[in-house]
Amino acid sequence: MAAGTVSHHLTALRDAGLIGTHRVGRFLLYARTSSAEALIAGAGPPEAADGAE
């Protein structure tokens, strides 16, 4: 992916409150928020790609 595309997606996730950022030296690190964790937990197990259960 292009750096601009990644940046755009990360900004959208941050604006939605799904990721947080913090700086370590010259690096910006991203982590899921508790809201994102709750959404992931509530999503349930992924379905099989072929639709078989």
N, CA, C and O atoms as a GROMACS GRO file, in nm:
protein
  212
    1MET      N    1   0.084  -0.117   0.000
    1MET     CA    2   0.000   0.000   0.000
    1MET      C    3   0.089   0.124   0.000
    1MET      O    4   0.199   0.125   0.055
    2ALA      N    5   0.039   0.226  -0.062
    2ALA     CA    6   0.111   0.353  -0.063
    2ALA      C    7   0.104   0.417   0.076
    2ALA      O    8   0.005   0.399   0.147
    3ALA      N    9   0.207   0.489   0.113
    3ALA     CA   10   0.213   0.553   0.245
    3ALA      C   11   0.094   0.646   0.266
    3ALA      O   12   0.040   0.653   0.376
    4GLY      N   13   0.052   0.717   0.163
    4GLY     CA   14  -0.062   0.807   0.175
    4GLY      C   15  -0.191   0.733   0.205
    4GLY      O   16  -0.275   0.782   0.281
    5THR      N   17  -0.207   0.615   0.146
    5THR     CA   18  -0.327   0.534   0.169
    5THR      C   19  -0.330   0.485   0.314
    5THR      O   20  -0.433   0.489   0.380
    6VAL      N   21  -0.217   0.438   0.361
    6VAL     CA   22  -0.207   0.390   0.500
    6VAL      C   23  -0.236   0.504   0.596
    6VAL      O   24  -0.311   0.487   0.692
    7SER      N   25  -0.178   0.620   0.571
    7SER     CA   26  -0.199   0.736   0.655
    7SER      C   27  -0.347   0.775   0.659
    7SER      O   28  -0.400   0.807   0.765
    8HIS      N   29  -0.412   0.772   0.545
    8HIS     CA   30  -0.555   0.806   0.537
    8HIS      C   31  -0.638   0.710   0.621
    8HIS      O   32  -0.727   0.753   0.695
    9HIS      N   33  -0.612   0.582   0.611
    9HIS     CA   34  -0.687   0.481   0.687
    9HIS      C   35  -0.660   0.495   0.836
    9HIS      O   36  -0.752   0.485   0.917
   10LEU      N   37  -0.534   0.517   0.874
   10LEU     CA   38  -0.502   0.533   1.016
   10LEU      C   39  -0.569   0.657   1.074
   10LEU      O   40  -0.616   0.655   1.188
   11THR      N   41  -0.575   0.765   0.996
   11THR     CA   42  -0.643   0.886   1.041
   11THR      C   43  -0.792   0.860   1.062
   11THR      O   44  -0.850   0.906   1.161
   12ALA      N   45  -0.854   0.787   0.970
   12ALA     CA   46  -0.996   0.754   0.984
   12ALA      C   47  -1.020   0.669   1.108
   12ALA      O   48  -1.117   0.693   1.181
   13LEU      N   49  -0.935   0.572   1.133
   13LEU     CA   50  -0.949   0.487   1.252
   13LEU      C   51  -0.928   0.568   1.380
   13LEU      O   52  -1.000   0.549   1.478
   14ARG      N   53  -0.831   0.658   1.378
   14ARG     CA   54  -0.806   0.742   1.496
   14ARG      C   55  -0.924   0.836   1.520
   14ARG      O   56  -0.968   0.852   1.634
   15ASP      N   57  -0.976   0.898   1.414
   15ASP     CA   58  -1.091   0.988   1.428
   15ASP      C   59  -1.214   0.915   1.479
   15ASP      O   60  -1.298   0.975   1.547
   16ALA      N   61  -1.226   0.786   1.447
   16ALA     CA   62  -1.339   0.704   1.494
   16ALA      C   63  -1.318   0.652   1.636
   16ALA      O   64  -1.407   0.589   1.692
   17GLY      N   65  -1.201   0.678   1.693
   17GLY     CA   66  -1.172   0.633   1.829
   17GLY      C   67  -1.134   0.487   1.838
   17GLY      O   68  -1.142   0.427   1.946
   18LEU      N   69  -1.092   0.428   1.727
   18LEU     CA   70  -1.059   0.286   1.726
   18LEU      C   71  -0.910   0.258   1.745
   18LEU      O   72  -0.872   0.145   1.777
   19ILE      N   73  -0.827   0.358   1.725
   19ILE     CA   74  -0.684   0.344   1.753
   19ILE      C   75  -0.635   0.468   1.824
   19ILE      O   76  -0.690   0.577   1.809
   20GLY      N   77  -0.530   0.450   1.902
   20GLY     CA   78  -0.462   0.560   1.967
   20GLY      C   79  -0.319   0.562   1.920
   20GLY      O   80  -0.268   0.463   1.868
   21THR      N   81  -0.253   0.674   1.937
   21THR     CA   82  -0.115   0.687   1.894
   21THR      C   83  -0.029   0.740   2.008
   21THR      O   84  -0.076   0.811   2.096
   22HIS      N   85   0.097   0.703   2.004
   22HIS     CA   86   0.196   0.766   2.091
   22HIS      C   87   0.331   0.762   2.022
   22HIS      O   88   0.360   0.672   1.943
   23ARG      N   89   0.412   0.862   2.053
   23ARG     CA   90   0.541   0.877   1.988
   23ARG      C   91   0.650   0.817   2.074
   23ARG      O   92   0.654   0.836   2.195
   24VAL      N   93   0.738   0.743   2.008
   24VAL     CA   94   0.858   0.689   2.070
   24VAL      C   95   0.974   0.732   1.982
   24VAL      O   96   0.996   0.675   1.875
   25GLY      N   97   1.047   0.832   2.027
   25GLY     CA   98   1.154   0.887   1.945
   25GLY      C   99   1.095   0.948   1.819
   25GLY      O  100   1.009   1.035   1.826
   26ARG      N  101   1.141   0.903   1.705
   26ARG     CA  102   1.088   0.955   1.580
   26ARG      C  103   0.976   0.868   1.522
   26ARG      O  104   0.928   0.893   1.412
   27PHE      N  105   0.937   0.766   1.597
   27PHE     CA  106   0.833   0.674   1.550
   27PHE      C  107   0.699   0.706   1.614
   27PHE      O  108   0.691   0.746   1.730
   28LEU      N  109   0.594   0.689   1.537
   28LEU     CA  110   0.458   0.703   1.586
   28LEU      C  111   0.398   0.563   1.590
   28LEU      O  112   0.385   0.498   1.486
   29LEU      N  113   0.361   0.518   1.709
   29LEU     CA  114   0.308   0.383   1.727
   29LEU      C  115   0.156   0.388   1.742
   29LEU      O  116   0.102   0.481   1.802
   30TYR      N  117   0.089   0.288   1.688
   30TYR     CA  118  -0.057   0.280   1.690
   30TYR      C  119  -0.099   0.157   1.768
   30TYR      O  120  -0.034   0.052   1.760
   31ALA      N  121  -0.208   0.170   1.843
   31ALA     CA  122  -0.262   0.057   1.918
   31ALA      C  123  -0.414   0.068   1.921
   31ALA      O  124  -0.469   0.178   1.921
   32ARG      N  125  -0.480  -0.048   1.923
   32ARG     CA  126  -0.627  -0.049   1.933
   32ARG      C  127  -0.671   0.007   2.067
   32ARG      O  128  -0.604  -0.013   2.169
   33THR      N  129  -0.783   0.077   2.065
   33THR     CA  130  -0.842   0.129   2.189
   33THR      C  131  -0.934   0.022   2.249
   33THR      O  132  -0.958  -0.082   2.187
   34SER      N  133  -0.983   0.049   2.369
   34SER     CA  134  -1.078  -0.045   2.431
   34SER      C  135  -1.206  -0.054   2.349
   34SER      O  136  -1.270  -0.159   2.346
   35SER      N  137  -1.245   0.054   2.283
   35SER     CA  138  -1.363   0.050   2.195
   35SER      C  139  -1.341  -0.046   2.079
   35SER      O  140  -1.431  -0.123   2.044
   36ALA      N  141  -1.224  -0.043   2.021
   36ALA     CA  142  -1.192  -0.135   1.910
   36ALA      C  143  -1.192  -0.278   1.960
   36ALA      O  144  -1.242  -0.368   1.892
   37GLU      N  145  -1.135  -0.302   2.077
   37GLU     CA  146  -1.132  -0.436   2.134
   37GLU      C  147  -1.273  -0.488   2.157
   37GLU      O  148  -1.301  -0.606   2.132
   38ALA      N  149  -1.362  -0.402   2.205
   38ALA     CA  150  -1.501  -0.443   2.228
   38ALA      C  151  -1.570  -0.478   2.097
   38ALA      O  152  -1.647  -0.575   2.092
   39LEU      N  153  -1.545  -0.401   1.992
   39LEU     CA  154  -1.604  -0.432   1.861
   39LEU      C  155  -1.553  -0.566   1.809
   39LEU      O  156  -1.630  -0.646   1.755
   40ILE      N  157  -1.425  -0.590   1.825
   40ILE     CA  158  -1.366  -0.716   1.778
   40ILE      C  159  -1.425  -0.833   1.857
   40ILE      O  160  -1.460  -0.936   1.798
   41ALA      N  161  -1.435  -0.818   1.988
   41ALA     CA  162  -1.489  -0.925   2.072
   41ALA      C  163  -1.635  -0.954   2.038
   41ALA      O  164  -1.677  -1.069   2.041
   42GLY      N  165  -1.711  -0.850   2.007
   42GLY     CA  166  -1.851  -0.867   1.975
   42GLY      C  167  -1.878  -0.919   1.836
   42GLY      O  168  -1.990  -0.959   1.805
   43ALA      N  169  -1.775  -0.919   1.752
   43ALA     CA  170  -1.793  -0.963   1.613
   43ALA      C  171  -1.808  -1.114   1.604
   43ALA      O  172  -1.863  -1.164   1.506
   44GLY      N  173  -1.760  -1.187   1.702
   44GLY     CA  174  -1.769  -1.332   1.698
   44GLY      C  175  -1.663  -1.392   1.608
   44GLY      O  176  -1.583  -1.320   1.549
   45PRO      N  177  -1.662  -1.524   1.599
   45PRO     CA  178  -1.560  -1.591   1.518
   45PRO      C  179  -1.582  -1.565   1.369
   45PRO      O  180  -1.695  -1.552   1.324
   46PRO      N  181  -1.473  -1.557   1.293
   46PRO     CA  182  -1.488  -1.538   1.148
   46PRO      C  183  -1.551  -1.660   1.083
   46PRO      O  184  -1.527  -1.772   1.126
   47GLU      N  185  -1.631  -1.638   0.978
   47GLU     CA  186  -1.692  -1.748   0.907
   47GLU      C  187  -1.591  -1.807   0.810
   47GLU      O  188  -1.498  -1.738   0.766
   48ALA      N  189  -1.609  -1.932   0.776
   48ALA     CA  190  -1.523  -1.998   0.677
   48ALA      C  191  -1.539  -1.930   0.542
   48ALA      O  192  -1.649  -1.886   0.507
   49ALA      N  193  -1.431  -1.922   0.467
   49ALA     CA  194  -1.432  -1.853   0.338
   49ALA      C  195  -1.527  -1.920   0.240
   49ALA      O  196  -1.586  -1.853   0.155
   50ASP      N  197  -1.543  -2.053   0.249
   50ASP     CA  198  -1.629  -2.124   0.154
   50ASP      C  199  -1.773  -2.137   0.202
   50ASP      O  200  -1.856  -2.198   0.136
   51GLY      N  201  -1.802  -2.078   0.321
   51GLY     CA  202  -1.937  -2.082   0.373
   51GLY      C  203  -1.969  -2.208   0.452
   51GLY      O  204  -2.078  -2.220   0.506
   52ALA      N  205  -1.876  -2.302   0.459
   52ALA     CA  206  -1.899  -2.426   0.534
   52ALA      C  207  -1.884  -2.396   0.684
   52ALA      O  208  -1.804  -2.312   0.724
   53GLU      N  209  -1.963  -2.466   0.764
   53GLU     CA  210  -1.953  -2.447   0.910
   53GLU      C  211  -1.910  -2.574   0.976
   53GLU      O  212  -1.896  -2.577   1.098
   0.00000   0.00000   0.00000
